[in-house]
Amino acid sequence: MKEHLAINGGDKSITKNFPWPIYDEQEVEAVAAIVRSGKWGNPDCGDAVEKFESEFAAFCGSKYAVSCVNGSVSLRLALISCGVKPGDEVIVPPYTFITTASSVIECNCVPVFVDIDPETYNMDPKAIEAAITERTRVIIPVHFGGLACDMDAIMDIAKRHGLRVIEDAAHGHGAEYKGKKLGSIADVGSFSFQSSKNLTSGEGGIVITDDDDLYAMMRSLRNVGRIEGGQWYDHYNPGCNYRITQMQAVLLSSQLKRLPEQTQRRNDNGFYLNTLLEKIEGITPLKRSEEITMHCYHIYIFKYDASKFGGLSKNQFAEMLTAEGVPCFKGYPHPLYKQPLFQNKNFMCYAIPETADYSQVNCPVAEQACSTDAVWILQHAMLGEPEDMEAFAGAVRKIQLAAI
Ligand SMILES: *Cc1c(COP(=O)(O)O)cnc(C)c1O
């Protein structure tokens, strides 16, 4: 059986390519029109950026949106607007992209890592509550892979403790919690438009909010501290130039039109793939509760149990699955607090209190997700057909049969 595996020269389980990004002449024409117009940049050159911002805010059911250069700066805009002060603590998960936590460092604040729930890989509300101190100011839940966090519980904790909540929805474009779009539930929602994300212009980011003051401050910080009605060379706040171009904005407007259909397709494929993988011993898809009215599967995650695969390590398994033609990945190598940035406290000019010590942090669920459990199937593969989901599950079975 082993010789049938694609990694050993056998036939692949699936030979189809899953393209990303998806575009046609509409995108090409939209960008070309801006190039021809010579109006490439904002704020004084054309209205494509503001047009996209209102489209995205409306799509999310939020009052305002402020675009910016990426989904890391967007977190910084949100944090500063929420009024954090040096030394304040910000609660973040350890199973996420680095900038969820490093944006906190860039605000001279202390990221406090709390563990994830083993069934959803999202921050566990009980762990959040236990981590709150008198220095806590903000909670940043990450809707990991596009699966909504338990927002009712998180907003309730925030209300009781007087905290702000920033949703890191970099994986969550178009996904929902109880019928509400991710990013629109807390004080601010932050998104990335980097090339791997479910809505992309190569690079880019955006924040959404219903709050007039947060909106005004995020706009100001994005535009070198200028304010509405102020003079061009009058600067009121410590921002920077984080503006996007008109080319990005029209690309995003075109891509946004495709997003609802793409999200529905990933959602439906995810449901189907759950039913297929659940039947395989040693494979457990993450739990999807009733509150998840739409999942956008930026990452489809399942848990892998090596003991049901003849002891094959997760990394070997992921390599074999990749060789079979399934666009998958073994995920993060370790939780964020294990990064040299935190272990060596390479905080450079940032004023992080001496008391911040990451050498003793231990989040067992995140550790296990990284080392042995979590396997990712990537979003562009979730845009396939139902037959492709069957082929993915078939590839997992094929590896299992060869391994045991
Ligand atoms: C991608 C990502 C970011 C950062 O976005 P960039 O646009 O790459 O800066 C932040 N948080 C999460 C969870 C991400 O996946």
The ligand as an SDF file (V2000), in Angstrom:
LIG
                    3D

 15 15  0  0  0  0  0  0  0  0999 V2000
   -2.9600   37.9620    8.3160 C   0  0  0  0  0  0  0  0  0  0  0  0
   -3.2660   38.2360    9.7370 C   0  0  0  0  0  0  0  0  0  0  0  0
   -3.0060   39.4650   10.3480 C   0  0  0  0  0  0  0  0  0  0  0  0
   -2.1660   40.5130    9.7020 C   0  0  0  0  0  0  0  0  0  0  0  0
   -2.5700   40.9500    8.4810 O   0  0  0  0  0  0  0  0  0  0  0  0
   -1.4980   41.5280    7.4390 P   0  0  0  0  0  0  0  0  0  0  0  0
   -2.3690   42.1870    6.4260 O   0  0  0  0  0  0  0  0  0  0  0  0
   -0.7210   40.3760    6.9060 O   0  0  0  0  0  0  0  0  0  0  0  0
   -0.6450   42.4950    8.1620 O   0  0  0  0  0  0  0  0  0  0  0  0
   -3.4570   39.6890   11.6370 C   0  0  0  0  0  0  0  0  0  0  0  0
   -4.1060   38.7330   12.3240 N   0  0  0  0  0  0  0  0  0  0  0  0
   -4.3490   37.5200   11.7890 C   0  0  0  0  0  0  0  0  0  0  0  0
   -5.0940   36.5200   12.6060 C   0  0  0  0  0  0  0  0  0  0  0  0
   -3.9100   37.2220   10.5000 C   0  0  0  0  0  0  0  0  0  0  0  0
   -4.1060   35.9980    9.9970 O   0  0  0  0  0  0  0  0  0  0  0  0
  1  2  1  0
  2  3  1  0
  2 14  2  0
  3  4  1  0
  3 10  2  0
  4  5  1  0
  5  6  1  0
  6  7  2  0
  6  8  1  0
  6  9  1  0
 10 11  1  0
 11 12  2  0
 12 13  1  0
 12 14  1  0
 14 15  1  0
M  END
$$$$
